[in-house]
Amino acid sequence: MAAASCTLAKAAAFSSGLFSQTAAKLDSLAVSGGLRPASCPGNAFDSLRKSFGSSRVTAMAGTGKFFVGGNWKCNGTSDSIAKLVTDLNSEKLEDNVDVIVSPPFVYLPQVIGAVSKRIEVAGQNCWVSKGGAFTGEVSAEMLVDLGAQWVILGHSERRHILKESNEFIGQKQEYALSKGLKVIACVGELLEERESGHTFDVVFEQLKATADHVSSWDDVVVAYEPVWAIGTGKVASPQQAQEVHAAIRTWLQTNVSADVASKTRIIYGGSVTAANSAELAKQEDIDGFLVGGASLKGPDFAAICNSVTSKAATVKSA
């Protein structure tokens, strides 16, 4: 557990701005302020600081609009999907939020034909190249042909159940973008990876695979989804989520560009509900949500979309 407490301490130090300090001052402030226990080696801080750089990035600093996606996963029937779409169409959604829903493949035509034009539609996955003899797969071209605008790639269920590698996911993201789809690129750590102090290592490696294959980030939204919080009822605290989001944004600044770091929307997923979304939305580096179970309930999903008002109020008061 010492490694885990070191990781959380490092993240807390970053979030509080300590990484703008000199190396010596960083360690003394971290220990005296309780952000790094004495058992956490200083060289771990040095390593993290080098990977982050010294500057801080402000959330929503570019033109990024609040973003909420609903991942319906492998759920629904024709009747339940029709009711959900009807419920969504009847909800009043705030203007300053992009809203996306992602039904199972077989219901894409039904949803695309019935959902309000206010809401865009995503596929839950797509193949790594042009279609052909790939039984059970769906190509990016097929999604575009149906009228889908987005695709979710790199979700933990694809990584850990279907064993998709970082490299394979990066290739899929590259191909989807080349065919005109926008990409929700998912990253996140397992519980044992968090507890062993490897959250940043895992997330940065996943981001690197995307960066290696993506030439433009204009149509990429990054979704941080700690695997231990997906569908478990456990949600990262607002502070835990903020710490990783801030680290992701600074990784983008250091490894891609300041412009990309500023403009790329970084959304949170992991047991997001109508009850906790407003508090999460107040965090400066949380630019929206990727929602699982709660997206299957029209009023709850609308409430999560409208948590943008909490973000707006926080930004206004800052």
Legacy VTK file of the C-alpha trace (Angstrom):
# vtk DataFile Version 3.0
C-alpha trace
ASCII
DATASET POLYDATA
POINTS 318 float
0.000 0.000 0.000
3.004 2.321 0.344
3.285 2.605 -3.455
-0.407 3.386 -3.745
-0.202 6.144 -1.128
2.799 7.551 -2.979
0.826 7.718 -6.226
-2.110 9.432 -4.573
0.238 11.797 -2.771
2.000 12.660 -6.035
-1.320 13.311 -7.716
-2.458 15.490 -4.835
0.776 17.456 -4.965
0.337 18.009 -8.683
-3.283 19.038 -8.294
-2.417 21.566 -5.598
0.213 23.221 -7.749
3.315 21.913 -5.969
4.785 20.762 -9.267
5.516 24.365 -10.152
8.041 24.439 -7.287
11.714 23.615 -7.487
12.737 20.014 -6.786
14.050 20.703 -3.280
11.122 22.860 -2.301
8.718 20.336 -3.757
9.888 17.541 -1.487
9.994 19.676 1.649
6.545 21.118 1.006
5.127 17.714 0.134
6.314 16.145 3.382
5.498 19.094 5.648
2.108 19.573 4.031
1.162 15.931 4.350
0.950 15.436 0.584
3.854 13.003 0.547
4.558 10.644 3.428
8.201 10.383 4.409
8.126 6.780 3.161
7.428 7.986 -0.396
10.800 8.378 -2.130
11.679 11.801 -3.434
12.924 10.380 -6.718
9.386 9.199 -7.426
8.317 12.822 -7.218
11.218 13.852 -9.431
10.197 11.314 -12.072
6.601 12.412 -12.041
7.514 16.088 -12.163
9.727 15.493 -15.195
6.911 13.726 -17.016
4.456 16.498 -16.167
6.628 19.547 -16.743
6.319 22.664 -14.645
3.278 24.458 -15.995
-0.384 24.094 -15.103
-3.208 23.862 -17.617
-6.599 25.400 -16.949
-9.628 23.321 -17.833
-11.927 24.428 -20.651
-9.273 26.990 -21.618
-9.956 26.450 -25.314
-13.209 26.165 -27.165
-14.171 22.799 -25.705
-17.844 22.424 -24.969
-19.144 20.304 -22.092
-19.649 16.775 -23.407
-21.861 13.930 -22.169
-22.026 10.533 -23.827
-24.390 7.702 -22.985
-22.985 4.200 -23.531
-25.950 1.831 -23.622
-23.628 -1.179 -23.936
-25.369 -4.528 -24.614
-28.779 -3.464 -23.331
-32.226 -2.923 -24.731
-34.996 -4.225 -26.967
-36.770 -2.464 -29.815
-39.520 -1.418 -27.407
-37.259 -0.261 -24.570
-35.024 1.643 -27.011
-38.085 3.370 -28.499
-39.242 4.444 -25.035
-35.769 5.677 -24.092
-35.515 7.754 -27.277
-38.987 9.193 -26.658
-37.993 10.110 -23.108
-34.765 11.759 -24.304
-36.579 13.728 -26.987
-38.961 15.124 -24.381
-36.207 16.336 -22.043
-34.977 19.930 -21.999
-31.215 19.883 -22.476
-28.966 22.868 -21.833
-27.589 24.491 -24.974
-23.945 24.499 -23.913
-23.445 20.717 -23.845
-22.751 18.214 -26.622
-24.889 15.107 -26.113
-24.132 11.711 -27.647
-25.799 8.314 -27.217
-24.302 4.967 -28.166
-26.840 2.170 -28.671
-26.017 -1.435 -29.576
-25.180 -1.846 -33.265
-28.479 -3.510 -34.144
-30.447 -0.509 -32.867
-28.368 2.196 -34.543
-30.778 2.714 -37.482
-33.739 2.883 -35.083
-32.067 5.486 -32.883
-30.580 7.544 -35.714
-34.014 7.707 -37.372
-35.895 8.733 -34.242
-33.661 10.686 -31.873
-33.701 14.479 -31.815
-31.157 16.168 -34.066
-29.949 17.778 -30.845
-28.379 14.416 -29.942
-25.614 12.753 -31.958
-25.032 8.998 -32.175
-21.960 6.831 -31.642
-21.037 3.258 -32.407
-19.643 1.271 -29.479
-16.697 -0.057 -31.476
-15.411 -0.458 -35.028
-12.914 -2.585 -36.918
-9.301 -1.563 -37.432
-9.485 -1.313 -41.229
-11.793 -1.636 -44.217
-14.456 -4.316 -43.933
-14.105 -7.782 -45.386
-13.811 -11.318 -44.027
-14.008 -10.303 -40.351
-16.952 -12.182 -38.873
-18.863 -10.235 -36.257
-17.083 -6.928 -36.870
-18.472 -3.544 -37.932
-16.375 -1.180 -40.032
-16.007 2.565 -39.673
-17.442 2.897 -43.188
-20.612 1.098 -42.057
-21.081 3.447 -39.120
-20.653 6.463 -41.378
-23.091 4.958 -43.893
-25.736 4.623 -41.176
-25.251 8.236 -40.096
-23.302 7.767 -36.875
-20.949 10.643 -36.066
-18.899 9.099 -33.252
-17.361 5.844 -32.088
-16.160 4.680 -28.659
-12.725 3.041 -28.827
-10.516 1.647 -26.073
-13.258 0.970 -23.549
-12.020 -1.172 -20.663
-14.420 -3.977 -21.539
-12.719 -4.203 -24.934
-9.258 -3.964 -23.372
-9.670 -6.446 -20.543
-12.370 -8.875 -21.669
-11.559 -8.981 -25.384
-7.828 -8.361 -24.837
-7.411 -5.432 -27.229
-3.917 -3.982 -26.867
-2.971 -0.305 -26.655
-1.382 -0.538 -30.116
-4.451 -2.157 -31.678
-6.717 0.479 -30.153
-4.468 3.249 -31.448
-4.679 1.766 -34.944
-8.476 1.601 -34.710
-8.635 5.220 -33.587
-6.464 6.292 -36.493
-8.597 4.439 -39.044
-11.910 5.661 -37.622
-10.747 9.276 -37.736
-9.532 8.818 -41.318
-13.079 7.805 -42.307
-14.697 10.849 -40.763
-15.786 9.483 -37.403
-15.085 11.367 -34.204
-13.545 9.288 -31.438
-14.202 8.901 -27.733
-10.840 7.475 -26.636
-11.136 5.641 -23.316
-8.330 5.216 -20.798
-8.241 3.950 -17.230
-6.585 1.689 -14.679
-7.582 -1.520 -12.914
-7.979 -1.519 -9.129
-4.748 -3.456 -8.636
-2.912 -0.964 -10.858
-4.161 1.928 -8.725
-3.326 0.162 -5.480
0.179 -0.688 -6.697
0.858 2.942 -7.601
0.711 2.570 -11.401
-2.338 4.686 -12.312
-0.339 7.303 -14.193
1.912 4.713 -15.863
-1.088 2.829 -17.247
-3.036 5.879 -18.362
-0.005 7.532 -19.985
0.830 4.363 -21.934
-2.738 4.256 -23.221
-2.546 7.925 -24.194
0.782 7.367 -25.941
-0.753 4.688 -28.166
-3.356 7.218 -29.247
-0.800 9.984 -29.751
1.372 7.667 -31.855
-1.479 7.174 -34.321
-3.442 10.436 -34.236
-2.199 13.400 -36.236
-5.053 15.727 -35.250
-6.889 15.757 -31.925
-9.684 18.029 -33.150
-12.171 15.148 -33.231
-10.949 13.255 -30.162
-12.511 13.309 -26.702
-10.557 11.519 -23.960
-12.644 9.559 -21.454
-10.961 8.654 -18.167
-12.751 5.641 -16.730
-11.128 3.948 -13.730
-12.050 0.313 -14.327
-12.751 -0.273 -10.634
-15.545 2.311 -10.781
-17.351 1.082 -13.922
-20.681 -0.510 -13.077
-19.612 -1.200 -9.510
-21.417 1.612 -7.762
-18.016 2.875 -6.637
-17.207 6.273 -8.005
-13.904 8.087 -7.838
-14.187 11.054 -5.533
-14.242 14.416 -7.302
-10.687 14.965 -6.050
-9.455 11.583 -7.306
-10.978 12.175 -10.733
-9.616 15.723 -10.896
-6.098 14.534 -10.053
-5.996 12.135 -12.993
-7.726 14.546 -15.380
-5.174 17.233 -14.527
-2.371 14.757 -15.137
-3.853 13.770 -18.515
-4.122 17.385 -19.590
-0.533 18.085 -18.638
0.646 14.906 -20.374
-1.007 16.227 -23.538
0.708 19.571 -23.069
4.108 17.955 -22.621
3.824 15.235 -25.259
1.509 16.703 -27.910
1.048 20.477 -27.623
-0.298 23.189 -25.360
-3.067 23.858 -27.869
-4.220 20.231 -27.833
-4.052 20.148 -24.033
-6.214 23.239 -23.820
-8.818 22.205 -26.393
-9.157 18.468 -25.820
-12.134 17.586 -23.688
-11.377 15.119 -20.900
-14.518 13.458 -19.581
-15.054 11.144 -16.617
-16.802 7.758 -16.579
-17.405 5.345 -13.739
-20.770 5.047 -11.926
-21.781 8.604 -12.822
-25.342 9.316 -11.688
-27.810 12.182 -11.577
-26.946 12.486 -7.874
-23.153 12.850 -8.159
-22.665 14.488 -11.558
-23.048 18.093 -10.412
-20.283 17.786 -7.828
-17.976 16.046 -10.298
-18.698 18.690 -12.933
-17.393 21.415 -10.621
-13.837 20.062 -10.944
-11.814 22.263 -13.254
-10.401 19.500 -15.469
-13.601 17.444 -15.805
-15.188 18.474 -19.098
-18.146 16.102 -19.049
-19.027 12.436 -18.658
-19.283 9.064 -20.324
-22.272 7.453 -18.651
-23.204 3.773 -18.461
-26.213 2.523 -16.504
-27.705 5.953 -15.793
-27.871 6.674 -19.537
-30.599 4.024 -19.843
-32.980 6.301 -17.901
-34.001 9.382 -19.862
-34.599 11.783 -16.944
-31.404 10.726 -15.155
-29.307 11.085 -18.286
-30.796 14.518 -18.951
-29.944 15.580 -15.396
-26.329 14.500 -15.956
-26.214 16.447 -19.229
-27.587 19.492 -17.458
-24.922 19.307 -14.762
-23.111 21.644 -17.147
-24.814 24.391 -15.141
-22.619 23.428 -12.170
-19.540 23.742 -14.367
-20.688 27.115 -15.676
-21.382 28.405 -12.177
-17.948 27.270 -10.964
-16.146 28.890 -13.880
-18.113 32.124 -13.415
-17.249 32.341 -9.728
-13.562 31.589 -10.266
LINES 1 319
318 0 1 2 3 4 5 6 7 8 9 10 11 12 13 14 15 16 17 18 19 20 21 22 23 24 25 26 27 28 29 30 31 32 33 34 35 36 37 38 39 40 41 42 43 44 45 46 47 48 49 50 51 52 53 54 55 56 57 58 59 60 61 62 63 64 65 66 67 68 69 70 71 72 73 74 75 76 77 78 79 80 81 82 83 84 85 86 87 88 89 90 91 92 93 94 95 96 97 98 99 100 101 102 103 104 105 106 107 108 109 110 111 112 113 114 115 116 117 118 119 120 121 122 123 124 125 126 127 128 129 130 131 132 133 134 135 136 137 138 139 140 141 142 143 144 145 146 147 148 149 150 151 152 153 154 155 156 157 158 159 160 161 162 163 164 165 166 167 168 169 170 171 172 173 174 175 176 177 178 179 180 181 182 183 184 185 186 187 188 189 190 191 192 193 194 195 196 197 198 199 200 201 202 203 204 205 206 207 208 209 210 211 212 213 214 215 216 217 218 219 220 221 222 223 224 225 226 227 228 229 230 231 232 233 234 235 236 237 238 239 240 241 242 243 244 245 246 247 248 249 250 251 252 253 254 255 256 257 258 259 260 261 262 263 264 265 266 267 268 269 270 271 272 273 274 275 276 277 278 279 280 281 282 283 284 285 286 287 288 289 290 291 292 293 294 295 296 297 298 299 300 301 302 303 304 305 306 307 308 309 310 311 312 313 314 315 316 317
